[in-house]
Amino acid sequence: MKKIKILFIIGNLDVGGAEKLIINQVKNIDKDKFEPYLCTLFPYGANNYAKVFADLGGVIPYQKFDFAGPWDISSWIKTYSFLRKEKFDIFCCHLFESNFIIRLLNLIIGPKPVFIFEHNVYAKKQWWKILADKIFAKKTSKIFVDSHAILNFTSEQENIDKDKFAILPYPIELVEHNTFDSAKTKESLNLPADSFVVGAVARFTEQKGLSYFIRAIAEVIKKIDRPDVRFLIVGYGKMELDLRMLADDLKVNSRLTISPARDIKEILPILDIFVISSLWEGQPIAMLEAMAAGTPVVATSVGGIPEILVDSESGVLVEPKDPVSLAHGIIKLIEHNDLRKQVSIKAKEQVQMYSLPVYIRKLETYFTDAYNANHQS
């Protein structure tokens, strides 16, 4: 039986949810049935998953382009030549630039089934991108989203029929805490061994609302007398200096550590509470990973988060852009040991349905059906 040749495409392998997902897709898809290729279109930043992919040992072919911008004609030609030469059966694209470039070239070459992923609610999307997505949707096999919130928003914003979408929740790898040495991790972050740690792992961008988390930290310190409670923010991004200055202004530096990006699986075992302070979201992978690890979660009630996290059952929901509400949620979990245990157990049970093997089998079914339909027409 002929293997189905699939090209998985994304802008680059910078650290992020979409980038992590595409690596899991190419890594775990059934190699007896599919022949996966990975392609990136743009240069990497300093924080990236390139080494993670490299560790696969060259099992998956990889093509790297370096588009300098939308009018980089040379890169357009190279990409076009690559697609013609390799004769892929299916395209699987992540994030707008890849969605746009590959869908346009696919029409020129002779259309094959193409799947795209919408990873978030893009309220500030430019008009021409909205128009492009609307036009290309007609020749797209499926638009994958991870929540009803993204489906409804994208369908309405781009005037695309809801039947064109498919909900495919983000997968997670279930990893036990004892995989990592928590004592060493705390020591490397200058956290006392007996500290109670409240933390976030996120990009330092407006979307993640980390300034509200820092303001909430100041509120928590004021309201409870717990010197053992420490706070941690792990990540990277253009807002790092702003966040450090805010922490300095609010005089919370002695209780807050802001650290460069690290593997979330290394950080979760040292956290007693995981915080999602986002202003908008789809379905945050970090939250699912925290729930799977049994780390109690406090999260803002935005996007697809309330579709997964049930307040006071599998976590605590708070209002977005509201440091007082966020502080109240954090204090609630700090002061109620029984509630922390309860949400930990419930969250671990709830996310079993998001396991990676289940996700991959669903994805494979979509690919196989599209391939068969294309060869019957």
C-alpha positions in Angstrom: 0.0 0.0 0.0 1.3 3.4 -1.0 2.2 5.7 1.9 0.4 9.1 2.0 3.1 11.8 1.6 2.3 14.8 3.9 4.0 18.1 4.2 3.7 19.7 7.6 4.4 23.5 7.3 4.9 26.3 9.8 6.6 29.7 9.9 9.5 28.6 12.1 10.2 26.5 15.2 10.3 29.2 17.8 9.0 28.2 21.2 5.2 28.2 21.1 2.1 26.0 21.2 1.7 25.7 17.4 5.4 24.8 17.0 5.2 22.2 19.7 2.1 20.7 18.1 3.6 20.3 14.7 6.6 18.5 16.1 4.3 16.1 17.9 2.4 15.6 14.7 5.4 14.6 12.5 6.9 12.7 15.4 3.9 10.5 16.2 2.0 10.0 13.0 2.0 6.4 11.8 5.1 5.9 9.6 3.7 2.7 8.2 0.8 4.6 6.6 2.2 8.1 6.2 5.4 9.7 4.9 5.7 13.0 6.8 8.0 15.9 5.8 8.5 19.1 7.9 9.0 22.5 6.3 9.6 25.9 7.9 9.4 29.1 5.9 11.1 31.8 8.1 14.3 32.2 10.2 14.3 31.1 13.8 14.5 33.4 16.9 16.8 32.6 19.8 14.3 30.5 21.7 13.3 27.6 19.4 12.5 23.9 19.2 15.1 23.2 16.5 17.1 20.9 18.8 14.0 19.0 19.8 13.3 18.2 16.2 17.0 17.5 15.5 16.9 14.9 18.3 14.6 12.8 16.2 17.8 11.8 14.3 16.9 12.7 10.8 14.0 10.2 10.7 11.7 12.9 9.2 12.9 14.9 6.1 13.2 18.6 6.8 13.2 21.5 4.4 14.1 25.0 5.7 13.4 28.2 3.8 14.3 31.7 4.9 11.7 34.1 3.6 12.9 37.6 4.2 9.4 39.0 3.9 6.2 38.6 1.8 7.9 40.0 -1.4 10.9 37.7 -1.2 10.5 36.4 -4.8 13.5 34.1 -4.6 12.0 32.2 -1.7 8.6 32.0 -3.4 10.3 30.4 -6.4 12.3 28.0 -4.3 9.2 26.9 -2.4 7.2 26.5 -5.6 10.0 24.3 -7.1 10.2 22.2 -3.9 6.4 21.5 -3.9 6.4 20.6 -7.6 9.4 18.3 -7.2 8.2 16.4 -4.1 4.6 15.8 -5.3 3.0 15.7 -1.8 -0.4 14.1 -1.4 -1.6 16.4 1.5 -0.6 19.7 3.0 -1.0 20.5 6.7 -0.4 24.1 7.6 0.0 26.1 10.8 -0.4 29.8 11.4 -1.4 32.5 8.8 1.8 33.0 6.8 2.2 29.2 6.1 -1.6 28.9 5.5 -1.4 31.7 2.9 1.8 30.8 1.1 1.0 27.1 0.7 -2.6 27.5 -0.2 -1.7 30.0 -2.9 1.0 27.8 -4.4 -1.2 24.7 -4.1 -3.7 26.4 -6.4 -1.0 27.1 -9.0 0.6 23.6 -8.9 -2.7 21.7 -9.0 -4.7 21.5 -5.8 -4.2 18.7 -3.3 -6.1 18.4 0.0 -4.9 21.1 2.4 -5.7 21.3 6.1 -5.0 24.4 8.1 -5.0 25.2 11.9 -6.4 28.3 13.5 -4.7 28.3 16.9 -6.2 31.4 18.5 -8.8 34.2 18.5 -7.3 36.9 16.3 -9.4 40.0 17.1 -6.8 42.3 15.6 -6.4 40.4 12.3 -5.8 42.7 9.3 -8.6 43.1 6.7 -6.6 41.6 3.9 -5.8 38.5 5.9 -9.5 38.0 6.7 -10.3 38.3 3.0 -7.6 35.9 2.0 -8.7 33.3 4.5 -12.3 33.7 3.3 -11.3 33.1 -0.3 -8.9 30.2 0.4 -11.5 28.5 2.7 -13.3 27.3 -0.4 -10.3 25.1 -1.4 -9.4 24.0 2.1 -10.4 20.5 3.2 -10.8 21.4 6.9 -9.9 24.2 9.2 -8.9 22.7 12.5 -9.6 24.6 15.7 -9.2 23.4 19.3 -12.4 24.9 20.8 -15.9 26.2 20.1 -14.7 29.7 21.0 -12.2 29.8 18.1 -14.7 28.1 15.7 -17.5 30.6 16.4 -15.2 33.7 16.3 -13.3 32.7 13.1 -16.5 31.6 11.3 -18.2 34.9 12.0 -15.1 37.2 11.4 -14.3 35.6 8.1 -17.8 34.6 7.1 -16.9 31.0 6.6 -19.5 28.2 7.0 -19.1 26.3 10.2 -19.2 23.0 8.4 -15.7 23.9 7.0 -14.3 23.6 10.6 -13.5 20.6 12.7 -12.8 20.7 16.5 -9.5 18.9 17.3 -8.5 19.7 20.8 -4.8 20.1 21.5 -3.0 16.9 22.5 -0.9 16.5 25.6 1.8 14.1 26.7 1.1 12.7 30.1 4.3 13.0 32.1 4.7 12.2 35.8 6.3 14.7 38.2 9.0 12.3 39.3 10.6 12.4 35.8 12.4 15.6 37.0 14.4 16.5 40.1 12.3 19.2 41.7 14.9 20.1 44.3 17.5 20.8 41.7 15.1 22.8 39.6 14.2 25.0 42.7 17.8 25.4 43.5 18.6 26.6 40.0 15.9 29.2 40.2 17.0 30.4 43.7 13.8 29.2 45.3 13.9 28.0 48.8 13.5 24.2 49.1 10.4 24.5 51.3 8.8 27.3 49.3 5.1 27.2 48.1 5.4 28.3 44.4 2.8 30.1 42.3 3.9 30.4 38.7 3.2 31.0 35.0 5.0 29.7 31.9 4.2 31.9 29.0 5.5 34.2 26.2 6.1 37.7 27.4 3.4 39.3 25.2 0.3 41.4 25.7 -2.0 38.3 25.1 -0.6 36.5 28.1 -1.6 39.3 30.6 1.5 38.8 32.8 1.4 42.4 33.9 -1.9 41.6 35.6 -0.3 38.5 37.2 2.4 40.7 38.7 -0.2 43.2 40.0 -2.0 40.2 41.5 1.2 39.1 43.2 1.3 42.5 45.0 -2.3 42.0 46.1 -1.6 38.4 47.4 1.4 39.6 49.4 -0.7 42.4 51.0 -3.6 40.1 51.9 -2.0 37.0 53.3 0.9 36.5 55.7 2.8 33.7 54.0 6.5 34.5 53.5 7.0 30.9 52.2 4.8 31.7 49.1 7.1 32.6 46.1 6.2 33.5 42.6 7.7 32.5 39.3 7.3 33.6 35.7 9.2 31.6 33.0 9.3 32.5 29.4 10.7 35.0 26.8 9.5 37.9 24.7 9.6 41.6 23.9 7.8 42.6 27.1 10.5 41.2 29.5 11.9 44.6 30.5 8.4 46.1 31.0 7.6 43.2 33.3 10.8 43.5 35.3 10.2 47.3 35.7 6.6 46.7 36.9 7.8 44.1 39.4 10.4 46.7 40.7 7.8 49.5 40.9 5.4 47.3 42.9 8.3 46.1 45.1 7.6 42.4 44.6 11.1 41.5 43.4 12.1 39.8 46.7 9.2 37.3 46.1 9.2 37.0 42.3 11.6 35.2 40.0 11.5 36.0 36.3 13.4 33.3 34.4 14.3 32.6 30.8 12.3 30.0 28.9 12.6 26.4 30.1 10.7 23.2 29.4 7.3 23.4 31.1 7.7 19.7 32.1 10.7 20.7 34.2 8.8 23.6 35.8 5.4 22.0 36.6 6.7 19.7 39.3 7.9 22.6 41.5 4.6 24.6 41.1 1.9 24.4 43.8 -0.4 26.6 41.6 -0.2 27.3 37.9 -1.5 30.6 36.6 -3.0 31.5 33.2 -3.5 35.3 33.1 -4.3 35.6 29.4 -6.5 38.4 27.9 -7.5 36.1 25.1 -6.9 32.4 24.3 -7.9 29.5 22.2 -7.2 26.4 24.2 -3.8 26.9 26.0 -1.6 23.8 25.9 0.2 24.9 29.0 -3.0 24.7 30.9 -3.8 21.2 29.7 -0.2 20.1 30.6 -0.6 21.6 34.1 -3.9 19.8 34.6 -2.4 16.5 33.3 0.4 16.9 35.8 -2.0 17.5 38.6 -0.9 21.1 39.2 -3.9 23.2 40.4 -4.8 25.9 37.9 -6.1 29.5 38.2 -7.1 30.8 34.8 -8.9 33.7 33.3 -12.3 32.9 31.8 -11.5 33.7 28.2 -11.7 31.9 24.8 -11.8 28.1 25.1 -10.6 27.9 28.7 -14.1 27.6 30.3 -14.9 24.8 27.9 -12.3 22.7 29.7 -11.7 24.1 33.2 -14.8 24.0 35.5 -14.6 26.6 38.3 -14.0 25.1 41.7 -14.1 21.6 40.2 -11.1 21.2 37.9 -9.5 24.6 38.6 -10.4 28.2 39.5 -11.7 30.7 36.9 -11.2 34.4 37.4 -12.0 37.6 35.4 -9.5 38.8 32.8 -7.7 42.1 33.2 -8.5 42.1 36.9 -5.6 41.7 39.3 -7.9 41.6 42.3 -10.0 38.8 40.9 -6.8 36.9 40.0 -5.3 37.5 43.4 -8.6 36.2 45.0 -8.4 33.0 42.9 -4.7 32.4 43.9 -5.4 33.0 47.6 -8.4 30.7 47.4 -6.1 27.8 46.4 -3.3 28.8 48.7 -5.6 28.8 51.8 -7.7 25.7 51.0 -5.6 22.5 50.9 -8.7 20.3 50.3 -9.7 22.3 47.3 -6.2 22.1 45.8 -6.3 18.3 46.1 -9.8 18.1 44.7 -9.1 20.2 41.6 -5.8 18.3 41.1 -7.6 14.9 41.0 -10.5 16.1 38.9 -8.2 17.9 36.4 -6.1 14.8 35.8 -9.2 12.7 35.2 -10.6 15.3 32.8 -7.6 15.6 30.5 -7.2 11.9 29.8 -9.4 12.5 26.7 -6.7 14.9 25.3 -4.0 12.2 25.2 -1.6 12.4 22.2 -2.4 8.9 20.8 -6.1 9.7 20.6 -5.4 13.0 18.9 -3.0 11.4 16.3 -5.5 8.7 15.4 -8.2 11.4 14.7 -5.8 13.4 12.6 -4.8 10.4 10.6 -8.5 9.6 9.8 -9.0 13.1 8.4 -5.9 12.7 6.2 -6.8 9.2 5.0 -10.4 10.2 4.1 -9.2 13.3 2.2 -6.6 11.3 0.3 -9.1 8.6 -0.7 -11.7 11.2 -1.7 -9.2 13.0 -3.9 -8.1 9.8 -5.7 -11.7 8.8 -6.4 -12.7 12.1 -7.9 
